[in-house]
Amino acid sequence: MSNYLEIIKTAIFIFPIIAFLFTLPYMMHQYHKYGSVYALRSIIIYSFILYLIVAYFLIILPLPSIEEVKNLTTDRWQLQPFSFVIDILNKTNFQINDFTTYINLIKSAPFYQAFFNILLCLPFGVYLCYYFKFNLKETIILSFLLSLFFEVTQLTGLYFIYPRGYRLFDVDDLILNTIGGMIGYYIGRIASKILPTREEIDEKAFALGSKVTFSKRLMSFWCDFAIFHIIFYFSLIIIPSSLKNNGLNILYYSQMFIYFCIIPILHNHQTIAQNYFHLKFWRLDNTKEVGKKQIILYQLYFYFIYFGLIRLVFLIISFLSHLNFINTSILNLSLLLLILIYVIFIIVTLIKKIRGKPLLYEKLSGITLKSTIICPQKSEI
């Protein structure tokens, strides 16, 4: 039992790293599909990932040394079905009519091993039934395939990293894991009656998706910024070097103007990322169609307020430093103050957005971003 607890602790320690790598694509998918990142769904998905990590670590850890594995002489596989039943009966003297033998049965190592093999895939069946909406047949098949993956991992010595398998490939494990998944399916059906259903989770996610949150704006902006820079650096490959040397800044800002202003004008009032995240430029007063000038003003105001002013102050500080008008300590202090002002500016923007008030560049341009996510009918969710 202590070994199992140590392995679980290791999995919990590794989980934040894997969760961090998973978060960005997960948020992008959620914003694209539902228009929001719903908290309950996130808890379910991340707990599912944690479960898979724990289950995987339980079948591969602790890792032996390669020398230890080379010297192993134990069997590599056990192909006789239900041999665990014979082991339990032989080691416990279990008799169905003698209740005193039940205690020895529960305390025996073969029983523990069989019980934990059932337990290993039981949560998998719960998730498949409750959240992923698989039926019993699909759950049994997927539970068997997950178990087969675990057993192949053991048989191949962690995909041939080791010279041979350091754990036994056991057909009984396939049977018990699959039974665990099947039991989990029925527990999942009970959970569906107690917890919010998948359909209810989707409905609430779509309802939240109708709002343009700060995090959705930020995600859309950084994706647009990334796409723009990919296009820009790709263009540097095909543009003559003479043009790059003489007008790199002109090239950069002209392409930025095309990407952030011209594309939305030509493409349904949306940038590439805004289209993916179901965002669209919309008039604050909802009176008529968004004009070309409004889109240009919105983008120019936005980038000047959030980047232009900061860049301008930074250039002034750098210029004064280059002329030796200010010393290094004052320069560093100025840069820290600049960062602080920028952070405060972002916080004020966030607070205003939470309160539902239009931001400065929205007031100046007369337009804002609106969510175009549409909640499908219940049968389609």
C-alpha positions in Angstrom: 0.0 0.0 0.0 2.8 2.4 0.8 4.3 1.8 -2.6 1.0 2.7 -4.2 0.8 5.9 -2.2 4.4 6.9 -3.2 3.5 6.3 -6.9 0.4 8.4 -6.6 2.4 11.2 -5.0 4.8 11.1 -7.9 1.9 11.4 -10.4 0.4 14.4 -8.5 3.9 16.0 -8.6 4.1 15.5 -12.4 0.5 16.5 -13.1 1.0 20.3 -13.0 3.7 20.1 -15.7 1.4 18.1 -18.0 -1.6 20.3 -17.1 0.4 23.4 -18.0 1.3 22.0 -21.5 -2.3 21.0 -22.0 -4.0 24.2 -20.9 -3.4 26.4 -23.9 -4.7 24.0 -26.5 -7.6 23.1 -24.1 -8.6 26.7 -23.7 -8.4 27.3 -27.4 -10.6 24.4 -28.1 -13.2 25.4 -25.4 -13.4 29.0 -26.7 -13.8 27.7 -30.2 -16.5 25.1 -29.5 -18.4 26.7 -26.6 -17.2 30.3 -26.4 -16.2 29.8 -22.8 -14.0 27.7 -20.4 -16.6 26.4 -18.0 -15.2 25.6 -14.5 -17.0 22.3 -13.9 -16.0 20.9 -17.3 -12.4 21.9 -16.6 -12.5 20.1 -13.2 -13.8 16.9 -14.9 -11.3 17.0 -17.8 -8.3 17.8 -15.6 -9.3 15.2 -13.0 -9.5 12.7 -15.9 -6.0 13.6 -17.0 -4.8 13.2 -13.4 -6.4 9.8 -13.2 -4.7 8.6 -16.5 -1.3 9.8 -15.2 -1.8 7.9 -11.9 -3.0 4.8 -13.6 -0.1 4.8 -16.0 2.5 5.4 -13.3 1.0 2.6 -11.3 1.8 0.1 -14.1 5.3 1.4 -14.8 6.7 2.5 -11.5 9.0 1.9 -9.7 11.5 1.8 -12.6 14.2 -0.8 -12.1 17.8 -0.5 -13.4 18.6 -2.0 -16.8 21.1 -4.4 -15.1 18.3 -5.7 -12.8 16.1 -6.4 -15.8 18.9 -8.1 -17.6 19.3 -10.6 -14.7 15.6 -11.4 -14.4 14.6 -15.0 -14.9 10.9 -14.7 -14.0 8.1 -15.5 -16.5 7.2 -12.8 -19.0 3.6 -13.6 -19.4 0.7 -15.5 -17.9 -1.9 -16.6 -20.5 -4.2 -18.8 -18.4 -7.5 -17.0 -17.8 -8.8 -16.8 -14.2 -5.7 -18.2 -12.7 -6.1 -15.5 -10.0 -9.1 -17.5 -8.7 -6.9 -20.6 -8.3 -4.2 -18.5 -6.5 -6.8 -17.1 -4.1 -8.3 -20.5 -3.3 -4.9 -22.1 -2.8 -3.5 -19.4 -0.5 -6.5 -18.8 1.6 -8.3 -22.1 2.0 -11.5 -20.2 1.2 -14.8 -22.1 1.8 -18.0 -20.5 0.8 -19.9 -21.9 3.8 -17.2 -21.0 6.3 -17.5 -17.2 7.0 -14.2 -17.3 9.0 -12.3 -17.9 5.8 -13.7 -14.6 4.3 -11.3 -12.6 6.5 -8.3 -14.5 5.3 -9.6 -14.1 1.7 -9.8 -10.3 2.0 -6.3 -10.1 3.7 -4.6 -12.3 1.0 -2.2 -10.8 -1.5 -3.9 -12.4 -4.6 -7.2 -10.9 -3.5 -5.6 -7.4 -3.1 -4.0 -7.7 -6.5 -7.3 -8.7 -8.2 -9.1 -5.9 -6.3 -6.7 -3.2 -7.4 -6.8 -4.4 -11.0 -10.5 -3.9 -10.9 -10.1 -0.6 -9.3 -7.5 0.6 -11.8 -10.0 1.0 -14.7 -13.1 1.6 -12.6 -12.8 5.5 -12.8 -12.2 5.1 -16.6 -15.6 3.5 -16.9 -17.2 6.3 -14.8 -15.7 9.1 -17.0 -16.7 7.2 -20.3 -20.3 6.9 -19.2 -20.8 10.1 -17.3 -19.0 12.7 -19.4 -18.0 11.1 -22.7 -21.5 9.5 -23.1 -20.3 6.1 -24.3 -22.7 3.1 -24.0 -21.9 -0.1 -22.2 -20.5 -1.9 -25.2 -18.2 1.0 -26.1 -17.1 1.3 -22.5 -16.1 -2.4 -22.3 -14.2 -2.2 -25.5 -12.3 1.0 -24.6 -11.6 -0.4 -21.1 -10.1 -3.5 -22.6 -8.0 -1.4 -25.0 -6.7 0.7 -22.2 -5.8 -2.4 -20.2 -4.2 -3.9 -23.3 -2.1 -0.8 -23.7 -1.0 -1.1 -20.1 -0.1 -4.8 -20.5 1.8 -4.2 -23.8 3.7 -1.4 -22.0 4.8 -4.0 -19.5 5.5 -6.8 -22.0 7.7 -4.6 -24.2 9.8 -3.4 -21.3 8.5 0.2 -21.5 8.5 0.2 -25.3 11.9 -1.6 -25.6 13.8 0.8 -23.3 14.5 -2.3 -21.2 15.9 -5.6 -22.7 12.7 -7.4 -21.6 9.5 -6.8 -19.6 10.1 -6.2 -16.0 6.5 -6.9 -15.1 4.3 -9.8 -16.0 1.9 -9.7 -19.0 -1.1 -11.2 -17.4 -4.4 -12.1 -19.2 -6.2 -11.9 -15.9 -5.3 -8.2 -15.7 -7.0 -7.7 -19.0 -10.1 -9.4 -17.6 -10.1 -7.6 -14.2 -9.4 -4.2 -15.7 -12.2 -4.6 -18.2 -14.6 -5.7 -15.4 -13.5 -2.6 -13.5 -14.4 -0.4 -16.5 -17.8 -2.1 -16.8 -18.5 -1.5 -13.0 -17.4 2.1 -13.5 -20.0 2.4 -16.3 -22.8 1.6 -13.9 -21.4 4.0 -11.3 -21.3 6.6 -14.1 -25.0 6.1 -14.8 -25.7 6.8 -11.1 -23.5 9.9 -11.2 -25.4 11.2 -14.2 -28.5 11.3 -12.0 -26.8 13.1 -9.1 -24.4 15.5 -10.9 -25.1 17.9 -13.7 -25.4 16.1 -17.0 -23.2 16.6 -20.0 -26.0 18.4 -21.7 -26.5 20.8 -18.8 -22.7 21.5 -18.7 -22.8 22.3 -22.4 -25.8 24.6 -22.1 -24.1 26.6 -19.3 -20.9 26.7 -21.3 -22.8 28.1 -24.3 -24.6 30.6 -22.1 -21.2 31.9 -20.8 -19.9 31.9 -24.3 -22.3 34.7 -25.3 -20.1 37.0 -23.1 -16.9 38.5 -24.4 -14.6 38.0 -21.3 -11.2 39.5 -20.8 -9.5 36.1 -21.0 -11.3 35.4 -24.4 -10.1 38.8 -25.7 -6.6 38.1 -24.5 -6.5 34.6 -26.0 -7.8 35.9 -29.3 -5.2 38.8 -29.3 -2.2 36.6 -28.6 -3.3 34.0 -31.2 -3.6 36.8 -33.8 -0.3 38.2 -32.7 1.3 34.8 -33.1 -0.3 34.2 -36.5 0.8 37.6 -37.7 4.4 37.0 -36.7 4.5 33.6 -38.4 3.3 35.3 -41.6 5.8 38.1 -41.2 8.8 35.9 -40.6 7.8 33.7 -43.4 7.5 36.7 -45.7 11.1 37.6 -44.8 12.2 34.4 -46.5 10.8 35.3 -49.9 11.3 39.1 -49.7 14.6 40.4 -51.3 17.3 41.1 -48.7 17.8 44.7 -50.0 14.2 45.5 -49.1 14.6 43.9 -45.7 17.7 45.9 -44.9 16.3 49.2 -46.0 12.8 49.1 -44.7 12.3 46.4 -42.1 10.1 48.5 -39.8 8.0 49.8 -42.8 7.5 46.2 -43.9 6.6 45.1 -40.3 4.0 47.8 -39.7 2.5 47.7 -43.2 1.9 43.9 -42.8 0.5 44.6 -39.3 -1.9 47.1 -40.8 -3.0 44.6 -43.5 -3.5 41.8 -41.0 -5.3 43.7 -38.2 -7.2 46.3 -40.3 -7.6 45.2 -43.9 -8.4 41.5 -43.3 -11.3 42.4 -40.8 -12.7 44.8 -43.4 -12.6 42.2 -46.1 -13.5 39.2 -43.9 -16.8 39.8 -42.1 -15.4 42.2 -39.5 -13.1 39.5 -38.0 -9.4 38.7 -37.8 -8.3 35.1 -38.3 -8.2 34.4 -34.6 -11.5 36.3 -33.9 -13.2 34.1 -36.5 -11.9 31.0 -34.8 -13.0 32.2 -31.3 -16.4 33.4 -32.7 -15.7 37.1 -32.1 -16.8 40.0 -34.3 -16.6 43.8 -34.4 -19.9 45.3 -33.5 -21.2 48.8 -33.0 -21.7 49.9 -29.4 -25.1 51.4 -30.2 -26.2 48.4 -32.3 -27.6 50.9 -34.9 -26.0 49.8 -38.2 -23.2 48.0 -39.9 -19.6 48.5 -38.6 -17.8 50.9 -40.9 -14.3 50.5 -42.3 -13.0 53.6 -40.5 -14.3 52.3 -37.2 -12.3 49.1 -37.6 -9.2 51.0 -38.5 -9.6 53.4 -35.6 -10.3 50.6 -33.1 -7.1 48.7 -34.1 -5.0 51.9 -34.2 -6.3 53.1 -30.8 -5.9 49.7 -29.3 -2.3 49.1 -30.4 -1.3 52.8 -29.7 -2.8 52.7 -26.2 -1.5 49.3 -25.2 1.8 49.2 -27.1 2.5 52.6 -28.8 2.7 54.7 -25.6 4.8 52.1 -23.8 7.1 51.8 -26.8 7.4 55.6 -27.1 8.4 56.0 -23.4 10.8 53.1 -23.7 12.4 54.7 -26.8 12.7 58.1 -25.0 14.4 56.4 -22.0 16.8 54.5 -24.3 17.6 57.7 -26.3 18.4 59.6 -23.1 20.5 56.7 -21.8 22.4 56.6 -25.1 23.2 60.3 -24.8 24.3 59.8 -21.1 21.6 62.1 -19.8 20.6 59.5 -17.2 22.7 56.9 -15.4 22.1 53.2 -15.2 20.4 53.1 -11.9 17.9 55.8 -13.0 17.4 53.8 -16.2 16.6 50.6 -14.4 14.3 52.5 -12.0 12.5 54.1 -15.0 12.1 50.7 -16.7 10.6 49.2 -13.5 8.3 52.1 -13.2 7.3 51.7 -16.8 6.4 48.0 -16.2 4.5 48.9 -13.1 2.4 51.5 -15.0 1.7 49.0 -17.7 0.6 46.4 -15.2 -1.7 48.9 -13.5 -3.1 49.9 -16.8 -3.9 46.2 -17.6 -5.6 45.8 -14.1 -7.7 48.9 -14.6 -8.7 47.5 -18.1 -9.7 44.2 -16.5 -11.7 45.8 -13.8 -13.6 47.9 -16.3 -14.3 44.9 -18.5 -15.6 42.9 -15.5 -18.0 45.7 -14.7 -19.2 45.7 -18.3 -18.0 49.2 -19.2 -16.6 50.0 -22.6 -12.9 50.5 -22.8 -11.2 53.7 -24.0 -10.4 52.5 -27.5 -14.0 51.2 -27.8 -15.4 54.6 -26.9 -13.1 56.3 -29.3 -13.9 54.0 -32.2 -17.6 53.4 -31.4 -17.3 49.6 -31.8 -16.6 46.6 -29.6 -16.2 42.8 -29.8 -19.3 40.7 -29.7 -19.6 36.9 -29.4 -21.1 35.1 -32.4 -21.3 31.7 -30.7 -24.7 30.0 -31.2 -26.1 27.4 -28.8 -27.3 24.5 -30.8 -30.5 22.6 -30.1 -30.3 20.1 -27.2 -30.3 17.2 -29.5 -27.2 18.6 -31.3 -25.2 19.5 -28.1 
